[in-house]
């Protein structure tokens, strides 16, 4: 199991947003994933997903060795200028509930190994306007435990 499995698990959880919120925030064309082709929608409403983590370090040895990985999953919430604060605020609030502090996400690695993600909290930064867009950045801090 690798940090890639952690990232994929966050993506999987993010895709539950519409069902979780009862609102059609996500469409087939309004989510930008790392290192994938993406065309910005004309309405300037979309999400950009990314993840950063520190170097994994061992936290247990012996029969079931594990690595601990600290990092953050980032969601950029992009809305058109002039749309008001309600839209990005609503998206942030639903995402904060979906990725609430203390929530654990189980991971089934591509190699058959298991792990889990412990969500530590969410924060929000207003990045302001630029090129017809308003950007709100949400960071979800986490610690992941992955089997070796």
N, CA, C and O of each residue as an XYZ file, in Angstrom:
592
protein
N       0.848     -1.177      0.000
C       0.000      0.000      0.000
C       0.893      1.240      0.000
O       1.967      1.245      0.601
N       0.437      2.278     -0.676
C       1.222      3.505     -0.796
C       0.365      4.726     -0.499
O      -0.830      4.610     -0.228
N       0.984      5.884     -0.553
C       0.249      7.135     -0.390
C      -0.766      7.322     -1.518
O      -1.773      8.009     -1.348
N      -0.496      6.708     -2.666
C      -1.449      6.750     -3.777
C      -2.792      6.159     -3.347
O      -3.841      6.689     -3.713
N      -2.774      5.076     -2.581
C      -4.013      4.470     -2.091
C      -4.755      5.421     -1.155
O      -5.986      5.457     -1.150
N      -4.009      6.189     -0.367
C      -4.616      7.186      0.516
C      -5.320      8.240     -0.328
O      -6.471      8.585     -0.061
N      -4.632      8.753     -1.349
C      -5.221      9.763     -2.233
C      -6.480      9.229     -2.916
O      -7.498      9.918     -2.973
N      -6.412      8.020     -3.427
C      -7.564      7.431     -4.108
C      -8.751      7.275     -3.155
O      -9.902      7.422     -3.568
N      -8.476      6.977     -1.881
C      -9.563      6.839     -0.912
C     -10.233      8.184     -0.664
O     -11.453      8.248     -0.508
N      -9.446      9.263     -0.625
C     -10.035     10.593     -0.494
C     -10.900     10.919     -1.711
O     -11.994     11.463     -1.562
N     -10.424     10.594     -2.906
C     -11.214     10.841     -4.115
C     -12.528     10.081     -4.052
O     -13.583     10.620     -4.388
N     -12.462      8.838     -3.625
C     -13.660      8.000     -3.512
C     -14.680      8.630     -2.564
O     -15.876      8.655     -2.856
N     -14.202      9.135     -1.434
C     -15.100      9.769     -0.463
C     -15.665     11.077     -1.022
O     -16.844     11.373     -0.831
N     -14.835     11.854     -1.705
C     -15.276     13.113     -2.300
C     -16.435     12.886     -3.275
O     -17.369     13.686     -3.327
N     -16.375     11.808     -4.037
C     -17.417     11.513     -5.030
C     -18.769     11.217     -4.401
O     -19.767     11.139     -5.116
N     -18.831     11.050     -3.088
C     -20.091     10.813     -2.387
C     -20.825     12.115     -2.054
O     -21.918     12.076     -1.487
N     -20.241     13.264     -2.397
C     -20.785     14.562     -1.987
C     -22.239     14.755     -2.412
O     -23.053     15.192     -1.597
N     -22.591     14.445     -3.654
C     -23.969     14.663     -4.109
C     -24.970     13.850     -3.292
O     -25.981     14.384     -2.837
N     -24.690     12.566     -3.107
C     -25.602     11.725     -2.327
C     -25.665     12.181     -0.879
O     -26.733     12.183     -0.267
N     -24.520     12.566     -0.333
C     -24.449     12.992      1.063
C     -25.220     14.289      1.288
O     -25.935     14.422      2.281
N     -25.077     15.252      0.366
C     -25.682     16.578      0.542
C     -27.093     16.680     -0.023
O     -27.858     17.561      0.369
N     -27.441     15.780     -0.947
C     -28.731     15.888     -1.616
C     -28.755     16.990     -2.658
O     -29.824     17.390     -3.117
N     -27.588     17.481     -3.033
C     -27.446     18.564     -4.011
C     -26.490     18.116     -5.103
O     -25.536     17.386     -4.836
N     -26.738     18.544     -6.316
C     -25.876     18.167     -7.440
C     -24.680     19.119     -7.571
O     -24.589     19.885     -8.530
N     -23.776     19.060     -6.607
C     -22.558     19.872     -6.673
C     -21.598     19.337     -7.734
O     -20.939     20.117     -8.421
N     -21.513     18.011     -7.872
C     -20.543     17.391     -8.770
C     -21.204     16.967    -10.074
O     -22.323     16.454    -10.087
N     -20.483     17.194    -11.172
C     -20.909     16.708    -12.481
C     -19.746     15.920    -13.079
O     -18.685     15.813    -12.464
N     -19.940     15.381    -14.247
C     -18.889     14.619    -14.932
C     -17.715     15.508    -15.338
O     -16.607     15.017    -15.549
N     -17.957     16.818    -15.450
C     -16.926     17.698    -16.025
C     -16.459     18.814    -15.096
O     -15.755     19.716    -15.551
N     -16.822     18.790    -13.810
C     -16.418     19.921    -12.970
C     -15.463     19.557    -11.832
O     -15.421     20.247    -10.813
N     -14.700     18.480    -12.001
C     -13.703     18.101    -11.004
C     -12.364     17.882    -11.702
O     -12.254     17.068    -12.619
N     -11.347     18.620    -11.255
C      -9.991     18.481    -11.793
C      -9.179     17.599    -10.848
O      -8.973     17.938     -9.682
N      -8.722     16.464    -11.372
C      -7.896     15.527    -10.610
C      -6.426     15.736    -10.969
O      -6.123     16.183    -12.075
N      -5.511     15.421    -10.053
C      -4.083     15.615    -10.332
C      -3.632     14.863    -11.587
O      -3.963     13.695    -11.789
N      -2.877     15.562    -12.410
C      -2.227     14.986    -13.586
C      -3.208     14.368    -14.592
O      -2.878     13.405    -15.284
N      -4.410     14.934    -14.659
C      -5.424     14.502    -15.627
C      -5.833     15.715    -16.462
O      -5.850     16.844    -15.970
N      -6.160     15.468    -17.721
C      -6.658     16.553    -18.575
C      -7.931     17.131    -17.969
O      -8.767     16.405    -17.430
N      -8.061     18.454    -18.069
C      -9.243     19.125    -17.521
C      -9.479     20.417    -18.289
O      -8.556     21.205    -18.494
N     -10.705     20.627    -18.707
C     -11.125     21.883    -19.327
C     -12.049     22.599    -18.355
O     -13.063     22.050    -17.924
N     -11.687     23.831    -18.015
C     -12.515     24.596    -17.082
C     -13.899     24.806    -17.686
O     -14.011     25.218    -18.841
N     -14.956     24.529    -16.921
C     -16.304     24.757    -17.422
C     -16.546     26.244    -17.679
O     -15.976     27.100    -17.004
N     -17.378     26.535    -18.639
C     -17.663     27.935    -18.983
C     -18.312     28.692    -17.836
O     -18.156     29.909    -17.734
N     -19.041     27.986    -16.967
C     -19.710     28.680    -15.859
C     -18.782     28.977    -14.674
O     -19.216     29.558    -13.679
N     -17.500     28.577    -14.779
C     -16.519     28.827    -13.715
C     -16.924     28.247    -12.364
O     -16.639     28.836    -11.321
N     -17.586     27.098    -12.383
C     -17.941     26.385    -11.145
C     -17.295     25.007    -11.213
O     -17.716     24.148    -11.987
N     -16.263     24.807    -10.389
C     -15.589     23.512    -10.393
C     -14.741     23.340     -9.140
O     -14.595     24.255     -8.330
N     -14.183     22.129     -9.006
C     -13.340     21.763     -7.874
C     -11.985     21.293     -8.402
O     -11.901     20.666     -9.458
N     -10.935     21.603     -7.659
C      -9.598     21.111     -7.964
C      -9.142     20.289     -6.759
O      -9.116     20.789     -5.634
N      -8.782     19.021     -7.000
C      -8.372     18.136     -5.914
C      -6.865     17.907     -5.945
O      -6.275     17.732     -7.011
N      -6.255     17.909     -4.770
C      -4.824     17.604     -4.661
C      -4.533     17.089     -3.253
O      -5.346     17.238     -2.341
N      -3.374     16.490     -3.099
C      -2.974     15.966     -1.791
C      -1.475     16.154     -1.622
O      -0.710     16.046     -2.581
N      -1.074     16.430     -0.415
C       0.347     16.500     -0.074
C       0.544     15.771      1.240
O      -0.293     15.840      2.141
N       1.662     15.074      1.334
C       1.941     14.370      2.583
C       3.429     14.410      2.890
O       4.267     14.639      2.018
N       3.725     14.176      4.168
C       5.111     14.086      4.603
C       5.645     12.694      4.292
O       4.902     11.809      3.868
N       6.910     12.520      4.505
C       7.529     11.209      4.320
C       6.939     10.222      5.325
O       6.901     10.523      6.518
N       6.478      9.052      4.877
C       5.949      8.056      5.817
C       7.042      7.585      6.784
O       8.217      7.526      6.423
N       6.643      7.253      8.006
C       7.597      6.739      8.972
C       6.991      5.540      9.711
O       5.781      5.489      9.928
N       7.830      4.584     10.093
C       7.315      3.379     10.763
C       6.830      3.698     12.173
O       7.452      4.467     12.906
N       5.692      3.081     12.537
C       5.155      3.269     13.886
C       4.990      1.952     14.622
O       4.703      1.937     15.819
N       5.168      0.855     13.918
C       5.140     -0.446     14.588
C       6.006     -1.423     13.812
O       6.200     -1.285     12.604
N       6.513     -2.396     14.517
C       7.366     -3.404     13.903
C       6.812     -4.784     14.232
O       5.825     -4.913     14.956
N       7.449     -5.794     13.702
C       7.056     -7.146     14.058
C       6.031     -7.733     13.115
O       6.119     -7.592     11.896
N       5.055     -8.397     13.714
C       4.092     -9.190     12.957
C       3.265     -8.352     11.971
O       3.048     -8.788     10.840
N       2.804     -7.166     12.372
C       1.997     -6.310     11.502
C       2.603     -4.908     11.436
O       2.074     -3.981     12.050
N       3.699     -4.742     10.704
C       4.334     -3.424     10.628
C       3.445     -2.416      9.890
O       2.757     -2.755      8.927
N       3.479     -1.180     10.365
C       2.693     -0.101      9.763
C       3.554      1.134      9.565
O       4.557      1.346     10.246
N       3.119      1.937      8.605
C       3.673      3.269      8.407
C       2.616      4.292      8.788
O       1.418      4.061      8.626
N       3.077      5.419      9.294
C       2.187      6.544      9.565
C       2.539      7.641      8.575
O       3.713      7.916      8.327
N       1.511      8.264      8.013
C       1.691      9.327      7.024
C       0.804     10.499      7.429
O      -0.411     10.346      7.554
N       1.408     11.670      7.634
C       0.653     12.889      7.919
C       0.586     13.725      6.649
O       1.538     13.757      5.869
N      -0.536     14.400      6.444
C      -0.646     15.240      5.260
C      -1.953     15.990      5.213
O      -2.666     16.098      6.210
N      -2.260     16.512      4.026
C      -3.545     17.175      3.837
C      -4.084     16.883      2.447
O      -3.333     16.729      1.483
N      -5.403     16.812      2.373
C      -6.150     16.678      1.132
C      -6.748     18.053      0.878
O      -7.440     18.598      1.738
N      -6.488     18.614     -0.290
C      -6.938     19.976     -0.587
C      -8.014     19.968     -1.659
O      -7.902     19.283     -2.676
N      -9.058     20.747     -1.408
C     -10.136     20.944     -2.370
C     -10.246     22.442     -2.631
O     -10.589     23.211     -1.734
N      -9.954     22.851     -3.857
C     -10.167     24.236     -4.259
C     -11.592     24.334     -4.796
O     -11.954     23.629     -5.738
N     -12.390     25.198     -4.204
C     -13.771     25.419     -4.614
C     -13.778     26.689     -5.462
O     -13.548     27.783     -4.947
N     -14.040     26.545     -6.744
C     -13.992     27.680     -7.664
C     -15.414     28.058     -8.061
O     -16.201     27.208     -8.479
N     -15.733     29.339     -7.927
C     -17.035     29.862     -8.316
C     -16.819     31.147     -9.121
O     -15.766     31.776     -9.012
N     -17.813     31.538     -9.930
C     -17.644     32.769    -10.711
C     -17.699     34.004     -9.818
O     -18.390     34.020     -8.800
N     -16.972     35.022    -10.212
C     -17.035     36.300     -9.503
C     -18.464     36.813     -9.610
O     -19.089     36.737    -10.668
N     -18.962     37.329     -8.514
C     -20.313     37.870     -8.496
C     -21.373     36.862     -8.084
O     -22.543     37.223     -7.953
N     -20.989     35.601     -7.875
C     -21.962     34.579     -7.470
C     -22.333     34.710     -5.995
O     -23.305     34.108     -5.539
N     -21.568     35.487     -5.261
C     -21.845     35.676     -3.846
C     -21.122     34.657     -2.979
O     -20.513     33.711     -3.479
N     -21.200     34.862     -1.694
C     -20.509     34.016     -0.722
C     -21.306     32.757     -0.387
O     -20.734     31.778      0.092
N     -22.595     32.766     -0.629
C     -23.439     31.635     -0.226
C     -23.035     30.326     -0.907
O     -22.996     29.281     -0.257
N     -22.737     30.371     -2.194
C     -22.401     29.143     -2.921
C     -21.130     28.472     -2.403
O     -21.180     27.294     -2.049
N     -19.985     29.174     -2.342
C     -18.793     28.488     -1.808
C     -18.946     28.117     -0.333
O     -18.398     27.106      0.106
N     -19.683     28.917      0.437
C     -19.901     28.609      1.846
C     -20.713     27.322      2.002
O     -20.403     26.484      2.848
N     -21.748     27.172      1.185
C     -22.566     25.963      1.237
C     -21.736     24.731      0.867
O     -21.837     23.694      1.522
N     -20.932     24.844     -0.162
C     -20.081     23.718     -0.571
C     -19.083     23.375      0.530
O     -18.867     22.203      0.839
N     -18.476     24.404      1.119
C     -17.526     24.171      2.212
C     -18.201     23.473      3.389
O     -17.646     22.531      3.954
N     -19.402     23.934      3.761
C     -20.091     23.338      4.904
C     -20.409     21.867      4.665
O     -20.230     21.043      5.562
N     -20.882     21.525      3.457
C     -21.185     20.124      3.163
C     -19.915     19.275      3.145
O     -19.902     18.153      3.651
N     -18.856     19.814      2.561
C     -17.590     19.085      2.543
C     -17.037     18.900      3.956
O     -16.467     17.856      4.272
N     -17.207     19.919      4.806
C     -16.755     19.815      6.202
C     -17.495     18.715      6.943
O     -16.919     18.041      7.797
N     -18.766     18.530      6.619
C     -19.543     17.455      7.242
C     -19.114     16.099      6.694
O     -19.011     15.124      7.440
N     -18.865     16.043      5.392
C     -18.438     14.793      4.772
C     -17.079     14.348      5.309
O     -16.853     13.162      5.551
N     -16.173     15.321      5.492
C     -14.820     15.045      5.998
C     -14.670     15.576      7.427
O     -13.707     16.280      7.730
N     -15.611     15.244      8.291
C     -15.616     15.785      9.650
C     -14.429     15.266     10.480
O     -13.922     14.165     10.265
N     -14.020     16.094     11.419
C     -12.923     15.725     12.308
C     -13.280     14.456     13.071
O     -14.400     14.314     13.564
N     -12.332     13.540     13.166
C     -12.524     12.297     13.883
C     -13.045     11.157     13.024
O     -13.089     10.012     13.472
N     -13.438     11.457     11.802
C     -13.935     10.407     10.913
C     -12.770      9.536     10.462
O     -11.695     10.036     10.129
N     -12.999      8.239     10.456
C     -11.998      7.295      9.958
C     -12.473      6.730      8.629
O     -13.638      6.360      8.480
N     -11.567      6.666      7.669
C     -11.852      6.085      6.360
C     -10.992      4.843      6.202
O      -9.765      4.925      6.261
N     -11.621      3.699      6.003
C     -10.873      2.471      5.764
C     -10.291      2.483      4.358
O     -10.888      3.022      3.426
N      -9.115      1.879      4.223
C      -8.446      1.795      2.930
C      -8.220      0.329      2.596
O      -7.690     -0.426      3.410
N      -8.621     -0.065      1.408
C      -8.266     -1.368      0.857
C      -7.269     -1.094     -0.253
O      -7.642     -0.643     -1.336
N      -6.017     -1.364      0.012
C      -4.961     -1.042     -0.944
C      -5.027     -1.877     -2.206
O      -5.604     -2.964     -2.220
N      -4.432     -1.358     -3.260
C      -4.390     -2.071     -4.530
C      -3.601     -3.369     -4.413
O      -3.744     -4.260     -5.251
N      -2.769     -3.482     -3.378
C      -1.977     -4.694     -3.165
C      -2.632     -5.652     -2.166
O      -2.015     -6.632     -1.750
N      -3.882     -5.369     -1.783
C      -4.597     -6.230     -0.853
C      -4.367     -5.893      0.613
O      -5.015     -6.470      1.486
N      -3.458     -4.972      0.893
C      -3.197     -4.591      2.280
C      -4.211     -3.547      2.717
O      -4.874     -2.924      1.887
N      -4.324     -3.364      4.012
C      -5.345     -2.478      4.565
C      -4.709     -1.339      5.355
O      -3.528     -1.369      5.701
N      -5.521     -0.356      5.618
C      -5.102      0.777      6.417
C      -6.308      1.634      6.734
O      -7.442      1.267      6.426
N      -6.061      2.777      7.350
C      -7.155      3.711      7.579
C      -6.612      5.130      7.653
O      -5.429      5.361      7.902
N      -7.518      6.064      7.429
C      -7.206      7.489      7.490
C      -7.989      8.077      8.658
O      -9.194      7.853      8.773
N      -7.316      8.824      9.518
C      -7.948      9.535     10.623
C      -7.962     11.020     10.271
O      -6.908     11.649     10.170
N      -9.151     11.575     10.087
C      -9.257     12.992      9.721
C      -9.106     13.848     10.973
O      -9.828     13.675     11.956
N      -8.157     14.770     10.915
C      -7.832     15.615     12.065
C      -8.618     16.921     12.095
O      -8.852     17.472     13.170
N      -9.034     17.429     10.919
C      -9.785     18.679     10.885
C      -9.812     19.295      9.499
O      -9.147     18.822      8.577
N     -10.598     20.366      9.368
C     -10.739     21.090      8.107
C     -10.472     22.566      8.348
O     -10.801     23.103      9.406
N      -9.877     23.213      7.365
C      -9.693     24.655      7.436
C     -10.032     25.265      6.082
O     -10.050     24.579      5.060
N     -10.296     26.551      6.097
C     -10.692     27.242      4.872
C      -9.903     28.532      4.739
O      -9.673     29.242      5.718
N      -9.493     28.824      3.508
C      -8.800     30.061      3.188
C      -9.478     30.683      1.982
O      -9.732     30.004      0.987
N      -9.770     31.961      2.065
C     -10.323     32.680      0.911
C      -9.151     33.191      0.085
O      -8.376     34.031      0.541
N      -9.030     32.673     -1.137
C      -7.926     33.082     -2.000
C      -8.272     34.319     -2.817
O      -7.380     34.954     -3.380
N      -9.547     34.670     -2.892
C      -9.958     35.877     -3.583
C     -10.197     35.655     -5.065
O     -10.301     34.525     -5.542
N     -10.279     36.772     -5.781
C     -10.685     36.757     -7.180
C      -9.493     36.768     -8.123
O      -8.411     37.256     -7.795
N      -9.730     36.214     -9.299
C      -8.730     36.237    -10.354
C      -9.292     35.626    -11.618
O      -9.857     34.533    -11.580
N      -9.148     36.309    -12.731
C      -9.568     35.802    -14.041
C     -11.003     35.303    -14.063
O     -11.270     34.210    -14.564
N     -11.927     36.084    -13.530
C     -13.338     35.732    -13.577
C     -13.769     34.680    -12.568
O     -14.893     34.180    -12.626
N     -12.868     34.340    -11.631
C     -13.159     33.280    -10.669
C     -12.894     33.746     -9.245
O     -12.083     34.638     -8.995
N     -13.604     33.116     -8.330
C     -13.355     33.304     -6.910
C     -12.990     31.937     -6.345
O     -13.704     30.961     -6.578
N     -11.889     31.857     -5.606
C     -11.387     30.572     -5.144
C     -11.375     30.502     -3.619
O     -10.850     31.387     -2.943
N     -11.969     29.423     -3.095
C     -11.929     29.093     -1.675
C     -11.156     27.789     -1.553
O     -11.491     26.806     -2.214
N     -10.134     27.772     -0.724
C      -9.300     26.581     -0.558
C      -9.627     25.920      0.775
O      -9.596     26.548      1.833
N      -9.941     24.632      0.683
C     -10.251     23.836      1.864
C      -9.144     22.808      2.046
O      -8.780     22.109      1.100
N      -8.610     22.715      3.252
C      -7.595     21.707      3.558
C      -8.099     20.788      4.655
O      -8.560     21.233      5.706
N      -8.000     19.494      4.383
C      -8.412     18.470      5.326
C      -7.139     17.780      5.802
O      -6.491     17.061      5.041
N      -6.788     18.000      7.055
C      -5.564     17.396      7.585
C      -5.870     15.977      8.056
O      -6.965     15.684      8.537
N      -4.875     15.107      7.904
C      -5.101     13.702      8.235
C      -3.822     13.028      8.681
O      -2.715     13.517      8.452
N      -4.011     11.883      9.327
C      -2.951     10.921      9.589
C      -3.455      9.599      9.049
O      -4.559      9.168      9.381
N      -2.651      8.956      8.219
C      -3.022      7.657      7.659
C      -2.076      6.590      8.209
O      -0.886      6.836      8.410
N      -2.618      5.427      8.442
C      -1.853      4.276      8.895
C      -1.998      3.211      7.823
O      -3.109      2.803      7.486
N      -0.866      2.764      7.289
C      -0.905      1.804      6.200
C      -0.001      0.608      6.498
O       1.110      0.755      7.007
N      -0.510     -0.577      6.166
C       0.269     -1.806      6.372
C       1.433     -1.841      5.387
O       1.341     -1.354      4.260
N       2.506     -2.422      5.841
C       3.648     -2.642      4.941
C       3.511     -3.973      4.239
O       4.372     -4.341      3.440
